[in-house]
């Protein structure tokens, strides 16, 4: 069985809404279906805004956690 590849990190720390989401959208457009992205954001709004967008856009929310004040949201490109 093949291990999952490391997620592509979108480091948006220090950027405020909608910056982290815009960075994710830009990355998703450039990568193939199945790619997992991990957005790092210091903006609390990202933990809510990104999952809402993911649901509307038809992708998969993999993980949404806060570690040491950094919100880490993992998204899998589904289409």
VMD Tcl script that builds the backbone (N, CA, C; Angstrom):
set m [mol new atoms 237]
animate dup $m
set s [atomselect $m all]
$s set {name element resname resid chain x y z} {
  {N N UNK 1 A 0.838 -1.189 0.000}
  {CA C UNK 1 A 0.000 0.000 0.000}
  {C C UNK 1 A 0.876 1.244 0.000}
  {N N UNK 2 A 0.504 2.182 -0.820}
  {CA C UNK 2 A 1.303 3.386 -0.986}
  {C C UNK 2 A 0.954 4.427 0.086}
  {N N UNK 3 A 1.969 5.055 0.642}
  {CA C UNK 3 A 1.746 6.097 1.649}
  {C C UNK 3 A 1.195 7.348 0.968}
  {N N UNK 4 A 0.354 8.059 1.705}
  {CA C UNK 4 A -0.169 9.329 1.179}
  {C C UNK 4 A 0.991 10.303 1.008}
  {N N UNK 5 A 1.034 11.028 -0.090}
  {CA C UNK 5 A 2.100 12.028 -0.252}
  {C C UNK 5 A 1.907 13.166 0.758}
  {N N UNK 6 A 2.998 13.832 1.067}
  {CA C UNK 6 A 2.925 14.991 1.965}
  {C C UNK 6 A 2.031 16.049 1.323}
  {N N UNK 7 A 1.220 16.734 2.150}
  {CA C UNK 7 A 0.389 17.794 1.562}
  {C C UNK 7 A 1.243 18.957 1.072}
  {N N UNK 8 A 0.732 19.661 0.075}
  {CA C UNK 8 A 1.386 20.880 -0.411}
  {C C UNK 8 A 1.013 21.996 0.558}
  {N N UNK 9 A 2.009 22.600 1.171}
  {CA C UNK 9 A 1.753 23.638 2.174}
  {C C UNK 9 A 1.542 24.987 1.504}
  {N N UNK 10 A 0.450 25.644 1.902}
  {CA C UNK 10 A 0.168 27.023 1.488}
  {C C UNK 10 A 0.382 27.861 2.743}
  {N N UNK 11 A 1.544 28.505 2.839}
  {CA C UNK 11 A 1.884 29.257 4.045}
  {C C UNK 11 A 1.326 30.669 3.928}
  {N N UNK 12 A 0.173 30.876 4.554}
  {CA C UNK 12 A -0.499 32.178 4.484}
  {C C UNK 12 A -0.480 32.871 5.850}
  {N N UNK 13 A 0.482 32.507 6.703}
  {CA C UNK 13 A 0.586 33.158 8.010}
  {C C UNK 13 A 0.856 34.644 7.813}
  {N N UNK 14 A 0.171 35.472 8.591}
  {CA C UNK 14 A 0.345 36.916 8.470}
  {C C UNK 14 A -0.577 37.540 7.435}
  {N N UNK 15 A -1.262 36.713 6.667}
  {CA C UNK 15 A -2.226 37.193 5.676}
  {C C UNK 15 A -3.614 37.130 6.292}
  {N N UNK 16 A -4.464 38.068 5.944}
  {CA C UNK 16 A -5.807 38.089 6.508}
  {C C UNK 16 A -6.845 37.828 5.441}
  {N N UNK 17 A -7.987 37.378 5.887}
  {CA C UNK 17 A -9.108 37.031 5.038}
  {C C UNK 17 A -9.335 38.113 3.978}
  {N N UNK 18 A -9.537 37.780 2.727}
  {CA C UNK 18 A -9.614 36.415 2.183}
  {C C UNK 18 A -8.287 35.886 1.652}
  {N N UNK 19 A -7.166 36.458 2.064}
  {CA C UNK 19 A -5.855 36.061 1.541}
  {C C UNK 19 A -5.565 34.575 1.566}
  {N N UNK 20 A -5.690 33.910 2.747}
  {CA C UNK 20 A -5.390 32.474 2.780}
  {C C UNK 20 A -6.260 31.657 1.826}
  {N N UNK 21 A -7.532 31.988 1.731}
  {CA C UNK 21 A -8.423 31.276 0.810}
  {C C UNK 21 A -8.014 31.530 -0.638}
  {N N UNK 22 A -7.660 32.752 -0.962}
  {CA C UNK 22 A -7.231 33.072 -2.334}
  {C C UNK 22 A -5.965 32.295 -2.697}
  {N N UNK 23 A -5.045 32.170 -1.738}
  {CA C UNK 23 A -3.816 31.396 -1.983}
  {C C UNK 23 A -4.150 29.923 -2.247}
  {N N UNK 24 A -5.096 29.383 -1.477}
  {CA C UNK 24 A -5.516 27.989 -1.673}
  {C C UNK 24 A -6.133 27.808 -3.055}
  {N N UNK 25 A -7.028 28.712 -3.434}
  {CA C UNK 25 A -7.693 28.607 -4.738}
  {C C UNK 25 A -6.660 28.647 -5.865}
  {N N UNK 26 A -5.679 29.535 -5.743}
  {CA C UNK 26 A -4.620 29.635 -6.749}
  {C C UNK 26 A -3.861 28.308 -6.854}
  {N N UNK 27 A -3.551 27.697 -5.710}
  {CA C UNK 27 A -2.834 26.421 -5.704}
  {C C UNK 27 A -3.663 25.288 -6.295}
  {N N UNK 28 A -4.939 25.242 -5.927}
  {CA C UNK 28 A -5.824 24.174 -6.413}
  {C C UNK 28 A -5.930 24.206 -7.930}
  {N N UNK 29 A -5.946 25.387 -8.506}
  {CA C UNK 29 A -6.051 25.504 -9.973}
  {C C UNK 29 A -4.836 24.936 -10.686}
  {N N UNK 30 A -3.690 24.879 -10.000}
  {CA C UNK 30 A -2.436 24.484 -10.653}
  {C C UNK 30 A -2.083 23.012 -10.464}
  {N N UNK 31 A -2.814 22.296 -9.588}
  {CA C UNK 31 A -2.428 20.927 -9.267}
  {C C UNK 31 A -3.510 19.939 -9.701}
  {N N UNK 32 A -3.112 18.661 -9.883}
  {CA C UNK 32 A -4.074 17.651 -10.329}
  {C C UNK 32 A -5.051 17.231 -9.229}
  {N N UNK 33 A -6.150 16.622 -9.650}
  {CA C UNK 33 A -7.139 16.059 -8.728}
  {C C UNK 33 A -6.429 15.059 -7.817}
  {N N UNK 34 A -6.801 15.060 -6.550}
  {CA C UNK 34 A -6.190 14.154 -5.581}
  {C C UNK 34 A -5.111 14.815 -4.747}
  {N N UNK 35 A -4.632 15.986 -5.184}
  {CA C UNK 35 A -3.614 16.707 -4.424}
  {C C UNK 35 A -4.208 17.183 -3.100}
  {N N UNK 36 A -3.439 17.026 -2.029}
  {CA C UNK 36 A -3.858 17.522 -0.715}
  {C C UNK 36 A -3.053 18.774 -0.402}
  {N N UNK 37 A -3.756 19.803 0.016}
  {CA C UNK 37 A -3.144 21.077 0.400}
  {C C UNK 37 A -3.313 21.273 1.896}
  {N N UNK 38 A -2.337 21.918 2.535}
  {CA C UNK 38 A -2.483 22.300 3.937}
  {C C UNK 38 A -2.226 23.793 4.031}
  {N N UNK 39 A -3.282 24.531 4.362}
  {CA C UNK 39 A -3.167 25.984 4.493}
  {C C UNK 39 A -2.769 26.292 5.928}
  {N N UNK 40 A -1.712 27.078 6.096}
  {CA C UNK 40 A -1.305 27.567 7.412}
  {C C UNK 40 A -1.734 29.018 7.489}
  {N N UNK 41 A -2.548 29.345 8.479}
  {CA C UNK 41 A -3.054 30.704 8.600}
  {C C UNK 41 A -3.046 31.154 10.054}
  {N N UNK 42 A -2.677 32.406 10.254}
  {CA C UNK 42 A -2.743 32.982 11.599}
  {C C UNK 42 A -4.081 33.707 11.795}
  {N N UNK 43 A -4.928 33.703 10.769}
  {CA C UNK 43 A -6.234 34.371 10.821}
  {C C UNK 43 A -7.314 33.362 11.197}
  {N N UNK 44 A -7.931 33.563 12.370}
  {CA C UNK 44 A -8.970 32.652 12.876}
  {C C UNK 44 A -10.096 32.450 11.852}
  {N N UNK 45 A -10.411 33.470 11.075}
  {CA C UNK 45 A -11.487 33.369 10.086}
  {C C UNK 45 A -11.267 32.264 9.063}
  {N N UNK 46 A -10.004 31.934 8.811}
  {CA C UNK 46 A -9.696 30.888 7.826}
  {C C UNK 46 A -10.257 29.538 8.238}
  {N N UNK 47 A -10.286 29.265 9.545}
  {CA C UNK 47 A -10.769 27.974 10.038}
  {C C UNK 47 A -12.257 27.793 9.739}
  {N N UNK 48 A -12.949 28.897 9.468}
  {CA C UNK 48 A -14.373 28.836 9.135}
  {C C UNK 48 A -14.584 29.040 7.629}
  {N N UNK 49 A -13.895 30.024 7.062}
  {CA C UNK 49 A -14.109 30.389 5.658}
  {C C UNK 49 A -13.652 29.301 4.687}
  {N N UNK 50 A -12.488 28.717 4.942}
  {CA C UNK 50 A -11.963 27.714 4.010}
  {C C UNK 50 A -12.873 26.483 3.961}
  {N N UNK 51 A -13.274 25.901 5.124}
  {CA C UNK 51 A -14.195 24.747 5.039}
  {C C UNK 51 A -15.510 25.073 4.333}
  {N N UNK 52 A -16.047 26.286 4.523}
  {CA C UNK 52 A -17.286 26.664 3.828}
  {C C UNK 52 A -17.069 26.678 2.318}
  {N N UNK 53 A -15.944 27.230 1.876}
  {CA C UNK 53 A -15.645 27.278 0.443}
  {C C UNK 53 A -15.437 25.863 -0.109}
  {N N UNK 54 A -14.711 25.025 0.663}
  {CA C UNK 54 A -14.421 23.654 0.229}
  {C C UNK 54 A -15.721 22.903 -0.055}
  {N N UNK 55 A -16.697 23.059 0.843}
  {CA C UNK 55 A -17.992 22.394 0.683}
  {C C UNK 55 A -18.700 22.881 -0.584}
  {N N UNK 56 A -18.728 24.184 -0.785}
  {CA C UNK 56 A -19.389 24.757 -1.971}
  {C C UNK 56 A -18.681 24.355 -3.260}
  {N N UNK 57 A -17.341 24.275 -3.200}
  {CA C UNK 57 A -16.555 24.002 -4.409}
  {C C UNK 57 A -16.485 22.510 -4.739}
  {N N UNK 58 A -16.932 21.646 -3.808}
  {CA C UNK 58 A -16.950 20.218 -4.094}
  {C C UNK 58 A -15.647 19.493 -3.811}
  {N N UNK 59 A -14.806 20.064 -2.963}
  {CA C UNK 59 A -13.570 19.391 -2.569}
  {C C UNK 59 A -13.802 18.724 -1.212}
  {N N UNK 60 A -12.765 18.112 -0.649}
  {CA C UNK 60 A -12.914 17.382 0.613}
  {C C UNK 60 A -12.078 18.032 1.709}
  {N N UNK 61 A -12.722 18.310 2.841}
  {CA C UNK 61 A -11.998 18.822 4.005}
  {C C UNK 61 A -11.385 17.630 4.719}
  {N N UNK 62 A -10.063 17.601 4.831}
  {CA C UNK 62 A -9.358 16.470 5.433}
  {C C UNK 62 A -9.137 16.716 6.924}
  {N N UNK 63 A -8.721 17.937 7.270}
  {CA C UNK 63 A -8.359 18.243 8.650}
  {C C UNK 63 A -8.494 19.744 8.869}
  {N N UNK 64 A -8.891 20.119 10.086}
  {CA C UNK 64 A -9.008 21.537 10.435}
  {C C UNK 64 A -8.637 21.650 11.907}
  {N N UNK 65 A -7.387 22.013 12.180}
  {CA C UNK 65 A -6.896 22.061 13.561}
  {C C UNK 65 A -6.168 23.381 13.830}
  {N N UNK 66 A -6.031 23.684 15.112}
  {CA C UNK 66 A -5.217 24.836 15.522}
  {C C UNK 66 A -4.039 24.297 16.303}
  {N N UNK 67 A -2.837 24.718 15.926}
  {CA C UNK 67 A -1.617 24.324 16.628}
  {C C UNK 67 A -0.818 25.575 16.914}
  {N N UNK 68 A -0.671 25.898 18.202}
  {CA C UNK 68 A 0.122 27.058 18.624}
  {C C UNK 68 A -0.299 28.347 17.923}
  {N N UNK 69 A -1.605 28.563 17.823}
  {CA C UNK 69 A -2.102 29.804 17.225}
  {C C UNK 69 A -2.106 29.822 15.707}
  {N N UNK 70 A -1.696 28.723 15.087}
  {CA C UNK 70 A -1.723 28.631 13.622}
  {C C UNK 70 A -2.831 27.651 13.249}
  {N N UNK 71 A -3.710 28.085 12.381}
  {CA C UNK 71 A -4.798 27.240 11.909}
  {C C UNK 71 A -4.301 26.462 10.696}
  {N N UNK 72 A -4.431 25.141 10.769}
  {CA C UNK 72 A -3.971 24.277 9.677}
  {C C UNK 72 A -5.185 23.562 9.096}
  {N N UNK 73 A -5.493 23.905 7.850}
  {CA C UNK 73 A -6.675 23.360 7.199}
  {C C UNK 73 A -6.196 22.546 5.997}
  {N N UNK 74 A -6.503 21.231 6.001}
  {CA C UNK 74 A -6.127 20.372 4.877}
  {C C UNK 74 A -7.323 20.147 3.972}
  {N N UNK 75 A -7.053 20.283 2.678}
  {CA C UNK 75 A -8.106 20.161 1.654}
  {C C UNK 75 A -7.593 19.233 0.560}
  {N N UNK 76 A -8.465 18.304 0.133}
  {CA C UNK 76 A -8.123 17.420 -0.994}
  {C C UNK 76 A -8.901 17.861 -2.214}
  {N N UNK 77 A -8.184 18.100 -3.303}
  {CA C UNK 77 A -8.819 18.498 -4.567}
  {C C UNK 77 A -9.570 17.297 -5.132}
  {N N UNK 78 A -10.866 17.459 -5.344}
  {CA C UNK 78 A -11.698 16.340 -5.782}
  {C C UNK 78 A -12.155 16.436 -7.238}
  {N N UNK 79 A -11.976 17.578 -7.870}
  {CA C UNK 79 A -12.427 17.680 -9.266}
  {C C UNK 79 A -11.630 18.724 -10.018}
}
mol reanalyze $m
mol bondsrecalc $m
mol representation Tube
mol addrep $m
